Structure formats: C-alpha cells, structure tokens
Amino acid sequence: MMFLECTSKRILVPRTTENDIIFPFAQLYLKFYVNKKDFEHAKPRVEEAQILSGLKRIEEACHNFSLLKKYRFAFFFSVGLSLFLTLISLVLISHGTRTTNVSSDSALLRLINPWLWAGFGLEAIALIQNAVISVVLAIKARNARCKYEDAVYSVMNQLNEELKEQEVRWKLGKRFRWLEISLDYKKKRMMVDQRKDEPLLNP
C-alpha cells in the first residue's frame, strides 16, 4: 500500500524479542497492530494497561489517522472509477467493431467508427485520472507522515519521561513503519557509552 509513502527500498520491520516489543503499522487498517502476547516480555516493569494507554495517546495525537483514511477512500474510489470507465470503454469498442462495415482489425487500426473514438477516449481518461490521483495522494501521504512523526515524537517524549525510572523507552521506526518499546534501553546505552570510552588499539 502507498498510504504512508512509497519507497524504492524495502523496509524490514523487526520482530518482537524479549528486549523489544514491536507494534507494526497495519497500512490496510491504518492502525498499529497489537499482539497482547508480546506484553509478557514487559512484565513486571510495564503493565499491559500502561502500554495500551501509551498507544492510545499516540494514535489520538495523530487523530486516529483520519486523514489517511480519507486518502484511502479516495484511492479506492479512483481505482473503482477507472475499472468502471474501462468496462464502459470496452462496451463502446465492442459495439463499434460490430457496427462497422469493415473487418474488426481494420476498424481498430483506422479508427473510422465514432464508437471506437469514444471507447479509446474513455479508457485514456480512466488511465490519466487514476495516475494523477495516485501521484497526488502519494505526495499528500508523505506530508501526512511527516506531520504524524512530529506528533508522535511529542507524545513519546512525554511517555519516555514518565517511564524514565522503569528504564523503558518508546521509539518510532523508519518511515512510520512501526512503534517500538525498548525494555533494555539503559543497558544498551551503557554498552554504547562503554564502547566509546574504550581506547583505540594500535596495530
């Protein structure tokens, strides 16, 4: 799906581990997918209700992705309209080939029948409108993603401050593909700082 942003490189969403709980963004349903079995990794530091409350605050900050839902409706409406226009164009072309006095192949090549003109013209309109709407929606979806990221970062800063003593941290994945709760954030930070402090060895 193209609702968050098309990219030439495939972004792999990580899986939940004992140290990180992953909430993939389900682009079909436009919400973060929750598997409550994963919450067992967070106990006893973070309770299920606390995690669900954080997710709710994040999604509410994005207005429950109502803007993307409008784009999704427009996208599927455009596809449906294209299919409808294509069907009509096929009917017109078929009618045009049956009413002409020459062979069907010759009529298609010379376009001597006005029904054929109408059929091919309608198909061109169907293709153009679908292409234009898809491009416009892709641009709007990218702008929406940027706005959502700003909103999520603002809420995550508040959540991380609340969870500071529990050594738990919320993080946002690449291009809004997932949310993540890091359960050993402090441990990872200490390991990174330790590597920075290690002296360089001469060969």
Stockholm file with secondary structure:
# STOCKHOLM 1.0

chainA/1-203         MMFLECTSKRILVPRTTENDIIFPFAQLYLKFYVNKKDFEHAKPRVEEAQILSGLKRIEEACHNFSLLKKYRFAFFFSVGLSLFLTLISLVLISHGTRTTNVSSDSALLRLINPWLWAGFGLEAIALIQNAVISVVLAIKARNARCKYEDAVYSVMNQLNEELKEQEVRWKLGKRFRWLEISLDYKKKRMMVDQRKDEPLLNP
#=GR chainA/1-203 SS CCSSCCCSSCCCCCCCCSSEEEEEEETTTTEECCCGGGGGGTTTTSCHHHHHHHHHHHHHHTGGGHHHHHHHHHHHHHHHHHHHHHHHHHHHHHHHHHHSSSCHHHHHHHTCSHHHHHHHHHHHHHHHHHHHHHHHHHHHHHHHHHHHHHHHHHHHHHHHHHTGGGTCEEEECGGGSEEEEETTHHHHHHHHHHHHHSCCCCC
#=GC SS_cons         CCSSCCCSSCCCCCCCCSSEEEEEEETTTTEECCCGGGGGGTTTTSCHHHHHHHHHHHHHHTGGGHHHHHHHHHHHHHHHHHHHHHHHHHHHHHHHHHHSSSCHHHHHHHTCSHHHHHHHHHHHHHHHHHHHHHHHHHHHHHHHHHHHHHHHHHHHHHHHHHTGGGTCEEEECGGGSEEEEETTHHHHHHHHHHHHHSCCCCC
//
